Amino acid sequence: MSDRSVLQKILRDLRNPLFRNGYALMANTGITAVLGMGYWLLATRFYTPEEFGSGQALITAMRLFASLTALGFVGALARYIPIAGRRTADVILRGYGMAAATGGVAAIGFLLTLPMWGEIYSVLGGLGHGLFFLGAVLVWSVFTLQDVALTGLRQAVWVPVNNLVFGLVKMGLLVALAGSLPEGGIFVSWVIPTAIALIPVNFLIFGLQVPKHVRETAGEARPPGLREMGRFLAGDFPGTLSMLAIVYLVPVLVAARVGEATFGRFSMAHTLGCMIELLAMNMAISLTVEGSFDRSRLAANARQALKRALLIITPIIGVACLAAPLILAVFGSEFATEGTTLLRLMALAVLPRVLIEVYLSSLRALGEARKLAVVQIGLAALVLASIMGLFPFLGVNSVGYGLLFSELLVALLIFRSLRKVLKGGETGRHRVTQRSSEAA
């Protein structure tokens, strides 16, 4: 294929909102991964192994209570922002409010039961530290949903820009605090830029993009009622919460069972593995948005999303498996020794995860909340049970083996239903917007 034909194909893809949003989210994952590696590399140079592990543990706990609840609303926002019309701002604000409220309650429960979570979290025992942690959870809850709000508005191109600036500021603050605040510098350098980023991004969302979205979908939108959204959330939220427990609860459970230095080495391999897994979700989120805009094209969009996701992710998985020791050795030989097997297993688990995510996003676009709950809760239960059962024998590598086994099994179980979606057996005719979507 000539360079010109490749360029033409890319330009044609970028005119299709499905690919434009999907590629923007994938680019964001790549930027986040590169800057994240740079951030943690700096942390290993400017902080002791104990300070590194402690900072990782605090960030992991914050993301558990903020992201675990906030990301539970991702499916609902991706499903309903495209069709919300004049109620778009209300839908986004309700998502923010519910995520912050539930995340805050969870964080308070955590702070009140600190002795149960291991010595590594004892630093949060003071009132000031506890309040700062609670504020960080509330801020991160909103920060987490900004990206999906922009995606639902078909403006995901702003997501990598936001996270590029956020990542650079975070790295600068990390170095600046190394001398004056060594014990808390990692956590503080993560939280402060997050809080600052809320202001310009939400001005972009509510000041510019929401009014534009309302104008462009006027007369065609179908604003959801509270009862409709409630029914969808009743099925999707518990399932999504269960799935997110795999990403955010597992590291907290591991942190409670190993030392600070060991957890720091585990967390780097786990973080990189989760970054690869996130790529599988990026195109799927865009599929939910486009399926909500135009349900009649769901089967075609699902086929295109699956093809593009596999085309992009498969080489990345290959590189991760082959180069895992070299990638982790950047942080130190101990990271490579203890994390190589885990990173390889997590990378391989992403292949079946692509199939699962495309199927789940199709179900969201169709509003099939009950099926969503069954698949997601089933997968989460399998993963957690596998990891807990294997941990006494395999240590931190049980996370990789548990993920690979569980996701392969679930991918096999949903394969027939996924084929039905891809063939167009479960689509409707509803269309919200007049903007065209070109086939690949």
DAPE-V291223 format. One record per helix or strand. SS is the DSSP state (hx for helix, st for strand). FROM is the first residue (numbers start at 1). LEN is the number of residues. If there is no record, write none. Layout:
# DAPE-V291223
<<SS,FROM,LEN> <SS,FROM,LEN>>
This chain:
# DAPE-V291223
<<hx,3,13> <hx,17,30> <hx,49,35> <hx,85,28> <hx,114,4> <hx,119,7> <hx,127,26> <hx,157,24> <hx,185,32> <hx,226,30> <hx,260,34> <st,294,1> <hx,295,35> <hx,333,34> <hx,369,54> <st,431,1>>
